[in-house]
Amino acid sequence: MTQHLAKSVLVAGAGISGVSCAIALRENDVPFRIVNKGYRIGGRMASRPVRDSGTSFDGRLFDTGASYFTVSDPDFASVVSELESAGVVQPWTDTFHFAHSEGIAGVKMGPMRYRAEGGIRSVVEYLARDLVIEEGEVTELPTSERLALCMPTPQAARVFPQASGLSTAVWEPVISVSLLFDQVYWAAFDGIFVNQDAQVTWIANDGARRGDHAPALVVHMSPILSAGHLVNPDAVIPIAISAVKRIMNFDADPVWTHAHRWTFAKPLEGTTSGETNFVLGEISRAGDEFSDRPRVEAGWLSGRDLGRALAALA
C-alpha cells in the first residue's frame, strides 16, 4: 500500500499535463488539489464557439489551439484507445498538403493525426471528468503542500519571479485566426503546412477536422508577425484573410472571424538535460517543453511522470 506524502500536492494548471499529473497522484493514493486559472480547462488544447455570426453555425466550436495530436508511446496509445472507444477522438488523416507563399505545392505523408469532433478541449475534459478542479490562480508558494506547476515556464516565472530557473525557456507566440465562410470555396484538404511565408505557417480545414464539413478555416500566423501584434491580435485578421486567398487561390470574404493570442504557444527547445521530462524540486514542473518533441503526447507523459515521481517521494 502506498504511503501518503507528509504534504499533499497542489497542481497548478489543468491542461493535459496538469490533469495527467493529478490522475497519476490519485492512482498512487497521494492527496492533491488541482487549481486552474479560469473556468475552462484544457490549456492550449482550446476550442471556442462561434458567436453572433448570423448563420446556422452559431455555437459551433473552432479548435483555436492545438490542431491535432499523434501517438507513439504505448501508454498514451492506451489512453487514446479509451478516448476513441468513448467517441471523444477519431483518427483523422496521415496526409497534409504543403505550400509556399505563391500557393499549394504538393502533399506530404506522415503519422496518423487524431481529431476530436467535440473540439480538442473535450480530450482534457474527458480525462478530467472525475477530478474536482478549483478555479483560481496560485500566486504564492504553499507552506503545507508540494507545488507542481503545469504551465509554460515563462508564465510560471511571471507568477513566481523570485524562483530560480524559471525564466530560461524561449517560447514562440502564435495568433490563431478562425474564419467562417458562407460556403466552401476550396478544394478538399485537411491541413496545409505553409513554408517560407512571412505571414502564415499553418492552415487547418476545421470542417474536415471536426467532421461536419463546415466552411471553416483556422490559420496560424507566423511567430514574428504574431509577436508584433500581441497587444492587438485582431489587427492580423485582414492579413490572415489576404494570405489565405493568396495561398489557396480563391476570392471570398468570411462571414465571421476571431483572433486568439497565444503568447506562449510553442517552446523552441526543451528546458531540461534530457534525463527527465519534468522538473522535481521546490517548484516541480511538467509540460511538453520538457521534451525534444513538444506536442500533446509529450505533455501527457510529462504530467504523468511528474505525478509518479512525486508519489515516489513518500
Long-range contacts (C-beta under 8 A, 24 or more apart in sequence): 1-29, 2-28, 2-29, 2-30, 2-311, 2-314, 3-314, 4-29, 4-30, 4-31, 4-314, 5-30, 5-31, 5-146, 5-310, 5-311, 5-313, 5-314, 7-144, 7-145, 7-146, 8-32, 8-33, 8-144, 8-145, 8-146, 9-33, 9-145, 9-146, 9-147, 9-148, 9-307, 9-310, 10-35, 10-138, 10-142, 10-145, 10-146, 10-147, 10-148, 11-35, 11-148, 11-150, 12-137, 12-138, 12-147, 12-148, 12-149, 12-150, 12-151, 13-37, 13-43, 13-149, 13-150, 13-151, 14-41, 14-42, 14-43, 14-124, 14-128, 14-133, 14-150, 15-41, 15-42, 15-43, 15-44, 15-45, 15-124, 15-150, 15-151, 15-287, 15-299, 16-42, 16-43, 16-45, 16-123, 16-124, 16-127, 16-296, 16-299, 16-300, 16-303, 17-43, 17-150, 17-286, 17-287, 17-288, 17-299, 17-300, 17-302, 17-303, 17-306, 18-43, 18-148, 18-150, 18-151, 18-286, 18-303, 19-124, 19-127, 19-128, 19-131, 19-303, 20-127, 20-286, 20-299, 20-300, 20-301, 20-302, 20-303, 20-304, 20-307, 21-148, 21-150, 21-286, 21-303, 21-304, 21-306, 21-307, 21-310, 22-128, 22-131, 22-303, 22-307, 23-127, 23-131, 23-304, 23-307, 24-303, 24-304, 24-305, 24-306, 24-307, 24-308, 24-311, 25-307, 25-310, 25-311, 26-131, 27-307, 28-307, 28-308, 28-311, 29-311, 30-307, 30-310, 30-311, 30-314, 33-134, 33-145, 34-131, 34-132, 34-133, 34-134, 35-133, 35-134, 35-135, 35-136, 35-137, 35-138, 36-133, 36-134, 36-135, 36-136, 37-135, 37-136, 37-137, 38-135, 39-135, 40-121, 41-121, 41-124, 41-125, 41-128, 41-133, 42-120, 42-121, 42-123, 42-124, 42-125, 43-124, 43-151, 44-262, 44-265, 45-120, 45-121, 45-123, 45-124, 45-296, 46-120, 46-121, 46-260, 47-118, 47-119, 47-120, 47-121, 47-122, 48-178, 48-258, 48-260, 50-180, 50-256, 50-258, 52-256, 53-180, 53-255, 53-256, 54-255, 54-256, 55-180, 55-182, 55-255, 55-256, 57-180, 57-214, 57-216, 57-256, 60-210, 60-212, 60-214, 60-216, 61-118, 61-119, 61-121, 61-210, 62-119, 62-178, 62-180, 62-206, 62-216, 62-218, 62-258, 63-116, 63-119, 63-120, 63-121, 63-204, 63-206, 63-209, 63-210, 63-218, 64-176, 64-178, 64-218, 64-258, 64-260, 65-120, 65-176, 65-260, 65-262, 65-265, 66-120, 66-296, 67-120, 67-191, 67-202, 67-204, 67-209, 67-218, 67-220, 68-92, 68-113, 68-114, 68-115, 68-120, 68-191, 68-209, 69-113, 69-114, 69-120, 69-123, 69-295, 69-296, 69-297, 70-111, 70-112, 70-113, 70-114, 70-295, 70-296, 70-297, 71-111, 71-112, 71-114, 71-297, 72-111, 72-297, 73-297, 73-301, 75-301, 75-304, 76-297, 76-300, 76-301, 79-127, 79-300, 80-114, 83-123, 83-126, 83-127, 84-114, 86-126, 87-117, 88-116, 88-118, 88-122, 88-123, 88-126, 89-114, 89-115, 89-116, 89-123, 90-114, 90-115, 90-116, 90-117, 90-211, 91-115, 92-190, 92-208, 92-209, 93-190, 93-191, 93-208, 95-190, 96-189, 96-190, 96-191, 96-192, 96-193, 97-189, 97-190, 97-191, 97-192, 97-193, 98-192, 98-193, 98-194, 98-195, 99-192, 99-193, 99-194, 99-195, 99-197, 99-203, 99-247, 100-194, 100-195, 100-196, 100-197, 101-194, 101-196, 101-197, 101-198, 101-246, 101-247, 102-246, 102-247, 103-246, 103-247, 103-248, 103-249, 104-189, 104-192, 104-247, 104-248, 104-249, 108-193, 113-190, 113-191, 115-209, 115-210, 115-211, 117-210, 117-211, 117-212, 119-210, 123-296, 141-282, 141-283, 146-284, 146-310, 146-313, 147-282, 147-283, 147-284, 148-284, 148-285, 148-286, 148-306, 148-307, 148-310, 149-283, 149-284, 149-285, 149-286, 150-285, 150-286, 150-287, 150-303, 150-306, 151-287, 152-264, 152-267, 152-287, 152-289, 153-267, 153-271, 153-285, 153-287, 153-289, 154-263, 154-264, 155-264, 156-283, 156-285, 160-283, 163-282, 163-283, 165-279, 166-283, 168-271, 169-267, 169-269, 169-271, 169-289, 170-267, 170-268, 170-269, 171-263, 171-264, 171-265, 171-266, 171-267, 171-268, 171-289, 172-223, 172-226, 172-265, 172-266, 172-267, 172-268, 173-223, 173-226, 173-227, 173-230, 173-261, 173-262, 173-263, 173-264, 173-265, 174-201, 174-220, 174-221, 174-223, 174-226, 174-262, 174-265, 174-266, 175-220, 175-221, 175-225, 175-226, 175-229, 175-230, 175-233, 175-236, 175-259, 175-260, 175-261, 175-262, 176-218, 176-219, 176-220, 176-221, 176-259, 176-260, 176-262, 177-218, 177-219, 177-220, 177-221, 177-236, 177-237, 177-240, 177-257, 177-258, 177-259, 177-260, 178-206, 178-216, 178-217, 178-218, 178-256, 178-257, 178-258, 178-259, 178-260, 179-216, 179-217, 179-218, 179-219, 179-240, 179-241, 179-244, 179-254, 179-256, 179-257, 180-214, 180-215, 180-216, 180-254, 180-255, 180-256, 180-257, 181-215, 181-216, 181-217, 181-252, 181-253, 181-254, 181-255, 182-215, 182-252, 182-255, 183-215, 184-213, 184-215, 185-215, 185-248, 185-250, 185-252, 186-248, 186-250, 192-247, 192-248, 194-247, 197-222, 197-243, 197-247, 198-222, 198-224, 198-225, 199-225, 199-239, 199-240, 199-243, 200-240, 200-243, 200-244, 200-247, 203-244, 203-247, 203-248, 217-244, 219-243, 219-244, 223-265, 223-266, 226-261, 226-262, 226-265, 230-261, 230-263, 233-259, 233-260, 233-261, 234-259, 266-294, 267-294, 270-294, 276-305, 276-309, 277-301, 277-302, 277-305, 278-302, 278-303, 278-305, 278-306, 278-309, 279-306, 280-306, 280-309, 280-310, 284-309, 284-310
